[in-house]
Amino acid sequence: MSRKKISTTVYITAEQNERLHLLHSRTKVPVAVYIREGIDLVLSRYEHALPGQMSLDVPAKTAKK
């Protein structure tokens, strides 16, 4: 991922921290990568709730004359 990253604080449970670090020790993938992947999963799951442009294949409402 070559995009610029910003720093933020996230509070996780002790169990989440332990499991993430165990996963890191077995895979050598940084914990931050797993956290970003989790955020991406949540954003895609709730994409319908995010504002955005209307798709071009959706018919627009006709204006009243």
Backbone as JSON Lines, residues from 0, in Angstrom:
{"i":0,"aa":"M","n":[0.86,-1.17,0.0],"ca":[0.0,0.0,0.0],"c":[0.9,1.23,0.0]}
{"i":1,"aa":"S","n":[0.89,1.98,-1.08],"ca":[1.8,3.1,-1.2],"c":[1.15,4.44,-0.87]}
{"i":2,"aa":"R","n":[-0.14,4.43,-0.57],"ca":[-0.8,5.69,-0.22],"c":[-0.32,6.19,1.13]}
{"i":3,"aa":"K","n":[-0.35,7.51,1.28],"ca":[0.07,8.12,2.55],"c":[-0.87,7.67,3.66]}
{"i":4,"aa":"K","n":[-0.3,7.34,4.79],"ca":[-1.09,6.88,5.93],"c":[-1.1,7.96,7.0]}
{"i":5,"aa":"I","n":[-2.16,8.01,7.77],"ca":[-2.23,8.94,8.89],"c":[-2.2,8.15,10.18]}
{"i":6,"aa":"S","n":[-1.77,8.8,11.22],"ca":[-1.69,8.15,12.53],"c":[-2.99,8.41,13.29]}
{"i":7,"aa":"T","n":[-3.47,7.38,13.97],"ca":[-4.66,7.51,14.8],"c":[-4.53,6.58,15.99]}
{"i":8,"aa":"T","n":[-5.31,6.82,17.01],"ca":[-5.29,5.98,18.2],"c":[-6.53,5.1,18.2]}
{"i":9,"aa":"V","n":[-6.32,3.81,18.42],"ca":[-7.41,2.86,18.48],"c":[-7.26,2.07,19.77]}
{"i":10,"aa":"Y","n":[-8.33,1.96,20.52],"ca":[-8.3,1.18,21.76],"c":[-8.88,-0.2,21.48]}
{"i":11,"aa":"I","n":[-8.13,-1.22,21.8],"ca":[-8.57,-2.6,21.62],"c":[-8.49,-3.31,22.97]}
{"i":12,"aa":"T","n":[-9.15,-4.44,23.05],"ca":[-9.12,-5.21,24.3],"c":[-7.78,-5.92,24.43]}
{"i":13,"aa":"A","n":[-7.48,-6.33,25.65],"ca":[-6.25,-7.09,25.9],"c":[-6.24,-8.38,25.09]}
{"i":14,"aa":"E","n":[-7.39,-9.02,24.97],"ca":[-7.47,-10.27,24.19],"c":[-7.21,-10.0,22.71]}
{"i":15,"aa":"Q","n":[-7.77,-8.93,22.17],"ca":[-7.52,-8.59,20.77],"c":[-6.04,-8.32,20.55]}
{"i":16,"aa":"N","n":[-5.42,-7.59,21.47],"ca":[-4.01,-7.28,21.37],"c":[-3.16,-8.56,21.4]}
{"i":17,"aa":"E","n":[-3.48,-9.44,22.32],"ca":[-2.75,-10.7,22.44],"c":[-2.87,-11.54,21.18]}
{"i":18,"aa":"R","n":[-4.09,-11.63,20.66],"ca":[-4.31,-12.46,19.47],"c":[-3.66,-11.85,18.22]}
{"i":19,"aa":"L","n":[-3.72,-10.52,18.11],"ca":[-3.06,-9.86,16.98],"c":[-1.55,-10.07,17.01]}
{"i":20,"aa":"H","n":[-0.96,-9.97,18.2],"ca":[0.48,-10.16,18.31],"c":[0.87,-11.62,18.1]}
{"i":21,"aa":"L","n":[0.03,-12.55,18.5],"ca":[0.28,-13.96,18.22],"c":[0.23,-14.21,16.71]}
{"i":22,"aa":"L","n":[-0.76,-13.63,16.07],"ca":[-0.87,-13.75,14.61],"c":[0.36,-13.16,13.94]}
{"i":23,"aa":"H","n":[0.79,-12.0,14.41],"ca":[1.99,-11.37,13.87],"c":[3.22,-12.25,14.05]}
{"i":24,"aa":"S","n":[3.37,-12.85,15.22],"ca":[4.54,-13.68,15.47],"c":[4.57,-14.91,14.57]}
{"i":25,"aa":"R","n":[3.41,-15.38,14.18],"ca":[3.35,-16.57,13.3],"c":[3.45,-16.23,11.83]}
{"i":26,"aa":"T","n":[2.99,-15.04,11.44],"ca":[2.95,-14.68,10.02],"c":[3.98,-13.62,9.63]}
{"i":27,"aa":"K","n":[4.49,-12.88,10.61],"ca":[5.42,-11.76,10.39],"c":[4.76,-10.6,9.65]}
{"i":28,"aa":"V","n":[3.44,-10.6,9.57],"ca":[2.69,-9.48,8.99],"c":[2.46,-8.47,10.11]}
{"i":29,"aa":"P","n":[2.77,-7.19,9.88],"ca":[2.58,-6.2,10.94],"c":[1.12,-6.1,11.42]}
{"i":30,"aa":"V","n":[0.97,-5.86,12.71],"ca":[-0.37,-5.72,13.31],"c":[-1.15,-4.62,12.59]}
{"i":31,"aa":"A","n":[-0.49,-3.53,12.23],"ca":[-1.16,-2.42,11.55],"c":[-1.82,-2.87,10.25]}
{"i":32,"aa":"V","n":[-1.2,-3.81,9.56],"ca":[-1.78,-4.32,8.3],"c":[-3.1,-5.03,8.6]}
{"i":33,"aa":"Y","n":[-3.13,-5.84,9.65],"ca":[-4.37,-6.53,10.02],"c":[-5.45,-5.53,10.43]}
{"i":34,"aa":"I","n":[-5.07,-4.49,11.13],"ca":[-6.05,-3.48,11.56],"c":[-6.62,-2.76,10.33]}
{"i":35,"aa":"R","n":[-5.75,-2.39,9.38],"ca":[-6.24,-1.73,8.15],"c":[-7.15,-2.67,7.36]}
{"i":36,"aa":"E","n":[-6.8,-3.96,7.28],"ca":[-7.65,-4.92,6.58],"c":[-9.01,-5.03,7.25]}
{"i":37,"aa":"G","n":[-9.02,-5.02,8.58],"ca":[-10.29,-5.07,9.31],"c":[-11.15,-3.85,9.03]}
{"i":38,"aa":"I","n":[-10.53,-2.69,8.98],"ca":[-11.27,-1.46,8.66],"c":[-11.85,-1.55,7.26]}
{"i":39,"aa":"D","n":[-11.06,-2.05,6.3],"ca":[-11.56,-2.21,4.93],"c":[-12.75,-3.16,4.88]}
{"i":40,"aa":"L","n":[-12.71,-4.24,5.66],"ca":[-13.84,-5.18,5.7],"c":[-15.11,-4.51,6.22]}
{"i":41,"aa":"V","n":[-14.98,-3.72,7.28],"ca":[-16.14,-3.01,7.84],"c":[-16.67,-1.99,6.86]}
{"i":42,"aa":"L","n":[-15.78,-1.24,6.21],"ca":[-16.23,-0.23,5.25],"c":[-16.95,-0.86,4.06]}
{"i":43,"aa":"S","n":[-16.47,-2.01,3.6],"ca":[-17.16,-2.65,2.48],"c":[-18.5,-3.25,2.93]}
{"i":44,"aa":"R","n":[-18.56,-3.75,4.16],"ca":[-19.81,-4.32,4.67],"c":[-20.89,-3.26,4.81]}
{"i":45,"aa":"Y","n":[-20.51,-2.06,5.21],"ca":[-21.48,-0.99,5.42],"c":[-21.43,0.08,4.33]}
{"i":46,"aa":"E","n":[-20.94,-0.3,3.17],"ca":[-20.82,0.65,2.06],"c":[-22.16,1.29,1.71]}
{"i":47,"aa":"H","n":[-23.24,0.54,1.87],"ca":[-24.57,1.06,1.55],"c":[-24.94,2.27,2.42]}
{"i":48,"aa":"A","n":[-24.32,2.41,3.57],"ca":[-24.64,3.51,4.47],"c":[-23.76,4.74,4.24]}
{"i":49,"aa":"L","n":[-22.78,4.61,3.36],"ca":[-21.88,5.72,3.08],"c":[-22.42,6.59,1.95]}
{"i":50,"aa":"P","n":[-22.21,7.9,2.03],"ca":[-22.66,8.76,0.93],"c":[-21.79,8.51,-0.3]}
{"i":51,"aa":"G","n":[-22.36,8.73,-1.45],"ca":[-21.61,8.56,-2.68],"c":[-22.44,8.95,-3.88]}
{"i":52,"aa":"Q","n":[-21.85,8.82,-5.04],"ca":[-22.55,9.17,-6.26],"c":[-23.52,8.05,-6.64]}
{"i":53,"aa":"M","n":[-24.6,8.44,-7.3],"ca":[-25.55,7.46,-7.8],"c":[-24.94,6.75,-9.0]}
{"i":54,"aa":"S","n":[-25.17,5.48,-9.08],"ca":[-24.67,4.68,-10.19],"c":[-25.35,5.12,-11.48]}
{"i":55,"aa":"L","n":[-24.62,5.02,-12.6],"ca":[-25.19,5.42,-13.88],"c":[-26.25,4.45,-14.38]}
{"i":56,"aa":"D","n":[-26.28,3.23,-13.86],"ca":[-27.27,2.25,-14.32],"c":[-28.58,2.33,-13.55]}
{"i":57,"aa":"V","n":[-28.68,3.23,-12.58],"ca":[-29.92,3.41,-11.84],"c":[-30.71,4.53,-12.49]}
{"i":58,"aa":"P","n":[-31.95,4.27,-12.91],"ca":[-32.72,5.33,-13.58],"c":[-32.98,6.51,-12.62]}
{"i":59,"aa":"A","n":[-32.76,7.7,-13.14],"ca":[-33.0,8.91,-12.33],"c":[-34.49,9.18,-12.27]}
{"i":60,"aa":"K","n":[-34.93,9.83,-11.18],"ca":[-36.32,10.21,-11.06],"c":[-36.62,11.3,-12.07]}
{"i":61,"aa":"T","n":[-37.76,11.19,-12.71],"ca":[-38.12,12.19,-13.71],"c":[-38.64,13.44,-13.04]}
{"i":62,"aa":"A","n":[-38.27,14.57,-13.6],"ca":[-38.7,15.86,-13.05],"c":[-40.15,16.11,-13.42]}
{"i":63,"aa":"K","n":[-40.9,16.73,-12.48],"ca":[-42.29,17.08,-12.76],"c":[-42.34,18.26,-13.7]}
{"i":64,"aa":"K","n":[-43.31,18.22,-14.61],"ca":[-43.44,19.3,-15.61],"c":[-44.45,20.32,-15.18]}
